[in-house]
Amino acid sequence: SVPESSLRDSPPRLFVVPSSSSRHDLFVNPVVLPCGHVFCRSCAKDVDSHSKQEMPRCPVCRRVMISTIMPECTLLATLIKKNYPDKYKQRLAELAADSSDNRSEQATLPIFVLDTTLPKEERYLYIFEERYQLMMRRVLEGGRCARFGMKAQGERNGTEVEITDCRPQPGGRMNMKIIGRRLFTIQEEYMSDGYITATVEYKKEFTDTTAPADPDVSRKVEVWTQLMQDGDWISPVQLSTIKQSLGPFPLHSKYEVATWLGVLLSHRGPMGDTSLKSRLLAADPSDWYQISVAALDASVVTLQSGKHTSWAQISRFYYRYPAFARYLPIVLVLLLLHFFVHGDTDIIDTDIE
């Protein structure tokens, strides 16, 4: 038998993974496939993105990867970093060099179809459909970074979001908090267990985050807020909730200002610019600041002019008198039933009498 001291003093065996070039390399960010086999995250993404089948398969056992969520093997990653620090740094440099040719990164994400979400935007979701309950359970089993894609119906652009909090409810339902992370464009999609799974191409990160914003924009936001409150276009509770989730106005970054304005102006209300988020996702991030400031200027002009659409006026009535507006549809239905059953003659005769 081998003495325990020799086992303790001897270096551990090198952890390797086969690659397509028939050489063996040290694991970097090892992930576990649903079948149990371990690959580098970059190798696993290559297997997933280059699969020509409807569902990707494990290269070792050929099992179908029903779930494309691949959790990181944290124990193995810790052992590698601790016992092979020099080799690990070398492998990281090699991977960085391989990806330095500005190729767009691709991945496979489950897609939650609701509406548009911006990077750094915090939102709350209530998951009640069985297909999305299954999807979220698989996402949460994916490890520390529980992420999925989110987009509006019919859109090709979306945002990768991360689950920051999840509260299970009876019947498999979930209350969860998410935050937007990275932008992507859908390349192809297919149905998997009732929900969409898509191959996405991440957009290049916008790095010009230190350009200072115009201080006049902050004053315009104050004017917009006052006009919205004076005209009862938004309830104080809704405005407080939005600003609490957004945080203070960011003066040191045009990109953060654009995201901040995008969330603020696209609120759910009679004067909300519901198409602003979609316009931002379809544009280059370097143009977001101009688009958001232009939307703010247009909203201020509309509020100051007093020229609002009939639909906006009706929506404002709901905000002013929520208790009465709650029963307004019932009253309208009863009036329609009266006209259908009795006709107009009864009302005319009553008026004459």
Secondary structure, DSSP 8 states (H G I E B T S, - for coil): ---HHHHHHS-----EEE-TTS-EEE-SSEEE-TTS-EEEHHHHHHHHHT--SSS-B-TTT--B-S-----B-HHHHHHHHHH-HHHHHHHHHHHHHHTTT----EEEEEEEEE----TT-EEEEEE-SHHHHHHHHHHHTT-SS-EEEEEETT-SEEEEEEEEEEEE-GGG-EEEEEEEEEEEEEEEEEEETTEEEEEEEE--------S---HHHHHHHHHHHHHHHHTTSS-HHHHHHHHHHH-S---S-HHHHHHHHHHHHT-SSTT--TTHHHHHHHS-GGGHHHHHHHHHHHHHHHHHHT---HHHHHHHHHHH-HHHHHHHHHHHHHHHHHHHHH-SHHHHHHHH-
